[in-house]
Amino acid sequence: MAGRKIAVVGLGGIGGVAAACLSLSPDNDVTVCARSRIDMLTFDHNEDSTSIALKTLTDPNIAEPVDWVILCTKAQDVASAAPWLERLCTPQTTVAVLQNGIAHEERVGPFAKGATVLPAIVYYNGERLAPDHVRLRHIRGHDLLVPSVPEADAFAALFAGTLIDVGISAEFITYQWRKLLVNVIANPITALTRQRLGVFQRADIQGLSLGILREAVTVGRAEGARLCDNEAESILETFLGYPAEAGTSMYFDCLAGRPLEIEALNGAVVAAGRRHGIATPLNEAMLALLTAVSDTNAAEG
Ligand SMILES: NC(=O)c1ccc[n+]([C@@H]2O[C@H](COP(=O)([O-])OP(=O)(O)OC[C@H]3O[C@@H](n4cnc5c(N)ncnc54)[C@H](OP(=O)(O)O)[C@@H]3O)[C@@H](O)[C@H]2O)c1
């Protein structure tokens, strides 16, 4: 009989892979909280494809408290997931937030009923091929990274023996900002230009990217991230090695007319910049333009 009660909220690319992997451990009792019912999930990894039976709830009113919530919605959907958190959380629950951006505690804490909020950096690629079909790709290093806090070992234990490798770091804030730095150029620029990563081969786009990155590096350092003097240049250089035909989640959300995760990315840089009195005009421009797109998508969706 599985001991740990786990609820995975949001069955997209990241939540689908997390639910699949967690379900494969006999120590976990996994419930998926989603907007539509999926009883069987196909999970692809390398050449393997596995069918995994899921216990899915679509009505928050019948959810019961759990030990762990793995929150896998996009950042802008946290408020809409509040009815789930209301039922699932107690002060003994830990909510692991598998989302891009920073400030996970501030974003999720108000809905978590005194539960502990554990931010996680997601390094794996989770692709939703169909509502009931996901694929895991490892990018490099750990698949998930959490800060070295008291809940970290227990979180890593949830995934022990599965395909997801969880790292724990005392330098979490630095890694969080490094991930944010990639996201503050990749997502808005592909979304605004409606072009995949190949657009970064253009010299004018590289110049704009460096400007956005340098602002974000200054803010990240003020927040305590240990970023190097040439961090902006080195992020851009690494980034230019990514496949030109790859898209980003904001690019795909933009094409599909969905709301965008811009507030959690460039919005986080702008907000932190304001706290430290650091001007971030290029990030503000990305935020304003894409908030306008996102609001229109939300109104029309
Ligand atoms: N995918 C990746 O490879 C990747 C990599 C690194 C980081 N991330 C980050 O990980 C987070 C999750 O990304 P994702 O790619 O998994 O997004 P996604 O594919 O869009 O999945 C989000 C899921 O959340 C569900 N959802 C939204 N509101 C909900 C609610 N109120 N109740 C229940 N379910 C709800 C959506 O349901 P519907 O299907 O009904 O819309 C969708 O299934 C984001 O912050 C993203 O930036 C993703």
The ligand as an SDF file (V2000), in Angstrom:
LIG
                    3D

 48 52  0  0  0  0  0  0  0  0999 V2000
    7.2050   21.9480  -20.9920 N   0  0  0  0  0  0  0  0  0  0  0  0
    8.4910   22.1100  -20.7190 C   0  0  0  0  0  0  0  0  0  0  0  0
    9.3390   21.4250  -21.3110 O   0  0  0  0  0  0  0  0  0  0  0  0
    8.9390   23.0750  -19.6510 C   0  0  0  0  0  0  0  0  0  0  0  0
   10.3020   23.1430  -19.3640 C   0  0  0  0  0  0  0  0  0  0  0  0
   10.7320   23.9690  -18.3150 C   0  0  0  0  0  0  0  0  0  0  0  0
    9.7960   24.6970  -17.5870 C   0  0  0  0  0  0  0  0  0  0  0  0
    8.4750   24.6130  -17.9110 N   0  0  0  0  0  0  0  0  0  0  0  0
    7.5400   25.3670  -17.0660 C   0  0  0  0  0  0  0  0  0  0  0  0
    6.7140   24.4250  -16.3730 O   0  0  0  0  0  0  0  0  0  0  0  0
    5.4100   24.9830  -16.1390 C   0  0  0  0  0  0  0  0  0  0  0  0
    4.3580   24.0540  -16.7350 C   0  0  0  0  0  0  0  0  0  0  0  0
    4.5690   24.0620  -18.1430 O   0  0  0  0  0  0  0  0  0  0  0  0
    3.8840   23.0380  -19.1550 P   0  0  0  0  0  0  0  0  0  0  0  0
    4.7210   23.0720  -20.3880 O   0  0  0  0  0  0  0  0  0  0  0  0
    3.6030   21.7480  -18.5060 O   0  0  0  0  0  0  0  0  0  0  0  0
    2.5120   23.8030  -19.4480 O   0  0  0  0  0  0  0  0  0  0  0  0
    1.2440   23.1970  -20.1800 P   0  0  0  0  0  0  0  0  0  0  0  0
    1.6460   22.0810  -21.0720 O   0  0  0  0  0  0  0  0  0  0  0  0
    0.5040   24.3760  -20.7190 O   0  0  0  0  0  0  0  0  0  0  0  0
    0.4260   22.5410  -18.9820 O   0  0  0  0  0  0  0  0  0  0  0  0
   -0.2210   23.2760  -18.0060 C   0  0  0  0  0  0  0  0  0  0  0  0
   -1.3910   22.4400  -17.5490 C   0  0  0  0  0  0  0  0  0  0  0  0
   -2.0350   23.1030  -16.4720 O   0  0  0  0  0  0  0  0  0  0  0  0
   -3.3950   22.8630  -16.6070 C   0  0  0  0  0  0  0  0  0  0  0  0
   -4.1760   23.8140  -15.8520 N   0  0  0  0  0  0  0  0  0  0  0  0
   -4.2350   25.1590  -15.9760 C   0  0  0  0  0  0  0  0  0  0  0  0
   -5.0730   25.6720  -15.0790 N   0  0  0  0  0  0  0  0  0  0  0  0
   -5.5610   24.6240  -14.3780 C   0  0  0  0  0  0  0  0  0  0  0  0
   -6.4880   24.5100  -13.3140 C   0  0  0  0  0  0  0  0  0  0  0  0
   -7.0780   25.5810  -12.8040 N   0  0  0  0  0  0  0  0  0  0  0  0
   -6.7750   23.2870  -12.8360 N   0  0  0  0  0  0  0  0  0  0  0  0
   -6.1780   22.1820  -13.3450 C   0  0  0  0  0  0  0  0  0  0  0  0
   -5.3000   22.2190  -14.3510 N   0  0  0  0  0  0  0  0  0  0  0  0
   -4.9900   23.4440  -14.8590 C   0  0  0  0  0  0  0  0  0  0  0  0
   -3.6520   22.9770  -18.0950 C   0  0  0  0  0  0  0  0  0  0  0  0
   -4.8760   22.3790  -18.3720 O   0  0  0  0  0  0  0  0  0  0  0  0
   -5.5950   22.3910  -19.8240 P   0  0  0  0  0  0  0  0  0  0  0  0
   -4.9050   21.2860  -20.5570 O   0  0  0  0  0  0  0  0  0  0  0  0
   -7.0110   22.1060  -19.4860 O   0  0  0  0  0  0  0  0  0  0  0  0
   -5.3410   23.7480  -20.3960 O   0  0  0  0  0  0  0  0  0  0  0  0
   -2.4500   22.2280  -18.6400 C   0  0  0  0  0  0  0  0  0  0  0  0
   -2.7210   20.8590  -18.7550 O   0  0  0  0  0  0  0  0  0  0  0  0
    5.4540   26.3780  -16.7670 C   0  0  0  0  0  0  0  0  0  0  0  0
    5.8160   27.3220  -15.7970 O   0  0  0  0  0  0  0  0  0  0  0  0
    6.5610   26.2740  -17.8170 C   0  0  0  0  0  0  0  0  0  0  0  0
    7.1540   27.5110  -18.1320 O   0  0  0  0  0  0  0  0  0  0  0  0
    8.0180   23.8290  -18.9160 C   0  0  0  0  0  0  0  0  0  0  0  0
  1  2  1  0
  2  3  2  0
  2  4  1  0
  4  5  1  0
  4 48  2  0
  5  6  2  0
  6  7  1  0
  7  8  2  0
  8  9  1  0
  8 48  1  0
  9 10  1  0
  9 46  1  0
 10 11  1  0
 11 12  1  0
 11 44  1  0
 12 13  1  0
 13 14  1  0
 14 15  2  0
 14 16  1  0
 14 17  1  0
 17 18  1  0
 18 19  2  0
 18 20  1  0
 18 21  1  0
 21 22  1  0
 22 23  1  0
 23 24  1  0
 23 42  1  0
 24 25  1  0
 25 26  1  0
 25 36  1  0
 26 27  1  0
 26 35  1  0
 27 28  2  0
 28 29  1  0
 29 30  1  0
 29 35  2  0
 30 31  1  0
 30 32  2  0
 32 33  1  0
 33 34  2  0
 34 35  1  0
 36 37  1  0
 36 42  1  0
 37 38  1  0
 38 39  2  0
 38 40  1  0
 38 41  1  0
 42 43  1  0
 44 45  1  0
 44 46  1  0
 46 47  1  0
M  CHG  2   8   1  16  -1
M  END
$$$$
